[in-house]
Amino acid sequence: MRCLIAYFSGTGTTETALRMLSEELEKQGYEVSLARMEDATLKRMPIDPRGYDLFGLASPVLEFGTPRIVMDFVRLLPTAEAQRTFILRTAGGVASQNYHASKALIRKLRRKGYPVFYERIISLGSNWIVKFSDQAVRRLHEAALRKAALMAADLHEGRNRFLRSGFWNGVLRGLVSFLGTRTTWLIGKDLRVSSACTLCGLCARGCPRGNISERGGKIRFGLSCIVCMRCVYSCPSRAIGFKLFSFFAVPGGYDAGKALEDAKKAPSSGEGPFPPFLPAYVGDDAL
């Protein structure tokens, strides 16, 4: 059995969760292939899920919804005939506020012949505003391993699973998502480069939207930013940051791999911040 998963990961969290799921799917007998959505949207290579036994999409929740790069990727997909499809999302919080995040994406996929039968959100930490403690990340990591195993078993058995947000919560979050995903370019224009910049070009090469360029010895930001934070956290000189929205970036930067390594060394309990959703989330594998 063959499974293709197309993914977008701004700072590595989604990719980390996806690799957990891939390992569990391989235990179920699947040959798993991973493809970066940006390779398709930036015209580097086409991605065709037809002919696979299972097709998945993985991405973070941004603005309570789906990043524009994911919607752009779906527009590029060839029309299929009832391709079995699932969705994996990552988020700083797994609660009803984010349960509506994939609704527009599911509708768009269905219209192109990719009916979604399963969706799940996994949390491994936060790379926005508040950085979770090592103890919290450790507990989330342990829960994610269990949930990835459950998800792989569910997908193999063909079980249906959808997140329910409630009518009014869905209306509110849908409106916020609609407005948010269409105004992130404004936040992106707030990005600034300090004198520490060495013009190494890493930010321009790594931007999933092709939104960063170097002209006249200066780094320029275009109008396609989705505020994935990749450039902010990957800059080796820590030269990229926000002017007005400086509180978006967590103190000390964010590295998904290092966060998990630090969490593994941490005691099972300790000082916060512990996010409010954590006790229910780690204690109930149905969430």
Secondary structure, DSSP 8 states (H G I E B T S, - for coil): -EEEEEE--SSSHHHHHHHHHHHHHHHTT-EEEEEEHHHHHTTS-----TT-SEEEEEEE-BTTB--HHHHHHHHHS---SS--EEEEEE-S--SGGGTTTTHHHHHHHHHTT--EEEEEEE-----BSS---HHHHHHHHHHHHHHHHHHHHHHHHT--B-----HHHHHHHHHHHHHHHTTHHHHHTTEEE-TT-----HHHHH-TTS-EEEETTEEEE-S------HHHHH-TT--EEESS-GGGB-TT---HHHHHHHHHHS-SS------TTHHHHHH-TT-
